[in-house]
Amino acid sequence: RHAELSLYWDMGFAIAYGMFLSALSRWSLSGRSRVALVAAWIPILATIADLSENLFHLMFLDTIQNGAGIVVGAFVLGGFLFASTKWCLLASWSVLFLSGLAGRVFRHAVRKPD
């Protein structure tokens, strides 16, 4: 029961970090730039992958509790694929965000005074 409860809590956390990182991207980077738009969408996609991972884990736990062990491997594989996708997206966001932020700081530093 504790595992299920932690997965439900994680769903709320996933939505919160997705919204926060997306808003941070739009606020920190140039709001209308292509980098800012891509950086704002990546956390949303990572949230979808995280929620899907949690659903697969919940289905896995339900299958284990009900004794239907035939499809357990499919749920484990699905959870693994969505977890891997989530972490790849978040790593990509980190690189994109930091490079976009560095580019913005650099452009501001080399701007000629008016």
C-alpha positions in Angstrom: 0.0 0.0 0.0 2.9 2.3 0.7 4.3 1.9 -2.8 0.9 2.9 -4.3 0.7 5.9 -2.1 4.2 7.1 -3.0 3.3 6.8 -6.7 0.2 8.9 -6.3 2.3 11.6 -4.5 4.9 11.4 -7.3 2.2 12.2 -9.8 1.5 15.5 -8.0 5.2 16.2 -7.9 5.6 15.4 -11.6 2.9 17.9 -12.5 4.5 20.5 -10.2 8.1 20.2 -11.5 6.8 20.2 -15.1 4.9 23.4 -14.6 7.8 25.0 -12.7 10.5 24.1 -15.1 8.4 25.1 -18.1 7.6 28.5 -16.5 11.3 28.9 -15.5 12.3 28.3 -19.1 9.9 30.9 -20.5 10.9 33.5 -17.8 14.7 33.0 -17.8 15.2 32.7 -21.5 14.1 35.1 -24.1 10.3 34.4 -24.0 9.7 34.3 -27.7 12.9 32.7 -28.9 12.9 29.2 -30.4 15.2 27.9 -27.6 12.7 29.2 -24.9 9.8 27.5 -26.7 11.6 24.2 -27.0 12.9 24.5 -23.4 9.4 25.2 -22.1 7.9 22.1 -23.8 10.6 19.6 -22.8 9.5 19.5 -19.1 5.9 19.0 -20.1 6.9 16.0 -22.2 9.0 14.7 -19.3 5.9 15.1 -17.0 3.8 13.0 -19.4 6.5 10.3 -19.4 6.7 10.4 -15.6 3.0 10.1 -15.3 3.0 7.2 -17.8 5.8 5.5 -15.8 3.8 5.8 -12.6 0.7 4.3 -14.3 2.8 1.3 -15.5 4.1 0.9 -11.9 0.6 1.0 -10.5 -0.6 -1.6 -13.0 2.5 -3.7 -12.1 1.6 -3.5 -8.4 -2.0 -4.3 -9.1 -1.0 -7.3 -11.2 1.3 -8.6 -8.5 -1.4 -8.2 -5.8 -4.0 -10.1 -8.0 -1.7 -12.9 -8.9 -1.8 -12.4 -12.7 2.0 -12.7 -13.2 1.8 -13.4 -17.0 1.9 -9.7 -18.0 4.3 -8.5 -15.3 7.2 -8.2 -17.7 5.2 -5.9 -20.0 4.5 -3.5 -17.2 8.1 -3.5 -16.0 9.3 -2.8 -19.6 6.8 -0.1 -20.1 7.8 1.6 -16.8 11.5 1.3 -17.7 10.9 2.9 -21.2 8.9 5.8 -19.8 11.4 6.3 -17.0 14.3 6.3 -19.4 12.5 8.8 -21.7 11.8 11.1 -18.7 15.4 11.2 -17.6 16.7 11.7 -21.2 14.2 14.6 -21.6 15.2 16.2 -18.3 19.0 15.8 -19.1 18.3 17.4 -22.5 16.4 20.2 -20.8 19.2 20.9 -18.4 21.7 21.2 -21.3 19.4 23.4 -23.4 18.4 25.6 -20.4 22.0 26.2 -19.3 23.2 26.8 -22.8 20.4 29.2 -23.4 21.0 31.0 -20.2 24.7 31.3 -20.9 23.9 32.6 -24.3 21.6 35.2 -22.9 24.1 36.3 -20.3 26.9 36.4 -22.9 24.7 38.5 -25.3 23.9 40.9 -22.5 27.6 41.2 -21.5 28.9 42.0 -25.0 26.0 44.4 -25.8 27.3 47.8 -26.7 26.0 50.7 -24.6 23.7 53.0 -26.3 
